[in-house]
Amino acid sequence: MDYIILVGVLVLFIALFMGSEYVSNRKYQKKYLEKIYQSYGVTSERNYKAGELEHIAMYYLKHSAPHQIDDITWNDLDMDSLYKKMNTSCSAAGDEYLYYRLRTPIYDKSEIEHMESRIGYFMEHEKERHDVQKMLLSLGRTGKYSIYEYLDNLDTLGERRNAGYFVSIILLIACVGLMFVSLPIGMVALLGMLCHNMVGYYKEYKQIDPYITSFRYINRLIDSAQQLGRREIAGIAEEQKRLRDCSRQMKGFVRNTYLIVFTEKGNGNPLGVLMDYLRMIFYLDLIQFNNALRAVRGHMSQIDEMITLFGQIETAVVIGSYRNSLTDGYCIPELHYERDAGRHIEIEDLYHPLLTNAVKNSVSTDKGVLITGSNASGKSTFLRAVAICSLLAQTTHTCPAERYEAPSLRIYSSMSLKDDLLGGQSYYMVEIRSIKRILEQVQQAEKERCYVLCFVDEVLRGTNTVERIAASTQIMRMLSVEHAFCFAATHDVELTKLLEKEYNNFHFEERIEEDDIFFPYKLLKGPATTRNAIALLKMLGYDARIITEAEQMAERFLESGNWQNNSQ
């Protein structure tokens, strides 16, 4: 009777503990969901660990496509920062697909229209958006590494067999039977087998532990696909059908992972602790792991498709949220996908989305744009604003501008370059290699009758003035052919004359008032007519002799075209 009472108390304790854990977990999820719902339309404040974006980039690396945004352009535009500001995803699928989307412009009209229909649907249907966000939260993330990194390493496990595990289980049962013949011998044998199995288990589990994390995620993918497939959400009906099809094909995997995903190891749950010991003694999750491994290897395409579909759905939610966070406004671009689309770009009230209180500018051009102006006047920022706007137009169908109209564009830049010390290349070598890749893309675009949009900040700044102007002129002419738009910034005012037929000239200017300098950051037509380098020296308190001599030298050069030494 005492044993029955003890067992009853123990069962009650376990039930109360598990009930408390369940209620606490439900409260936490509800609170976190409310936070997610309320953050819609708010800039993301998520903190990223060092190297985390390298793992998030795995979907992009696994899904290469023509004319994606290359590393130079991505870094020039500081797109990592824009990604972090935009990303409000709840799942790894959303994280990785959004990164892929931002690096993969859409060159197909029907594809971008389908994406826009998803974005608009979730912006207009709050209840359905909340249902999807709740499901995506339960899908969650994979931890430190991408699911694709785990899948890539499955081959290192080789062919795993269960025969050895079954032999150990049979011997364990035999030891229990031996106890009925001779209790002392049976207990010693049982203890020996338990030690053998537990040591063997830890040795094997250490090898497969990272992959169990990925299997849990795949199981959540399938479960989420089944749940989403049962809902009626008109805006993603096509995606729901494809998710249902994938989940049906993965039923075998689910059957072989129920012990693996039943509970996380070491979570303090008494039932989980009991299951841990049963796993160790009878190799339960190792056996299921081997069965599941075969199922995964046979369904890689279905796993990839589910990740893609969930990524597309969540990215639509994220883009809608990002649109609402743009307090300075946004527009849906007018994109022309025909090969013979008119050679014209028009952007009204453009601003840089990473800046607060950004000054808006407009530009309209049917050929290249050459921008001059003094230091810190806004040339480089404007180039980046145009580049980001054009990139977002073709990736998120969202522009930080009042109006955007342009043909479909392949986007490249050469702006924030550095010496390659490890590779032993000077700045000039890095620069000319960077520009050469753009020239090659322009030549290819001419053959395919497509358009390239490129951005160059201070072309050939890494060499001397005479050769820089001569080479820059010829390079810029090559970038002004029929199927290319080049936006370039330069301090070399000579280029405004040499290239006035090929490029429209614009400039930024500064205002100096009472020994202070102001930058309106407004784009003006025509080449720059002012300079501020010497004035800035004066404002910072440089020796008056330096200022005077420099001003005189500059004036004499502008008058004669030759440099004269003041000391002569």
Summary of the structure (lengths in Angstrom):
residues: 568
radius of gyration: 31.8
end to end distance: 115.7
largest distance: 115.8
contacts: 1756
relative contact order: 0.09
helix: 59%
strand: 11%
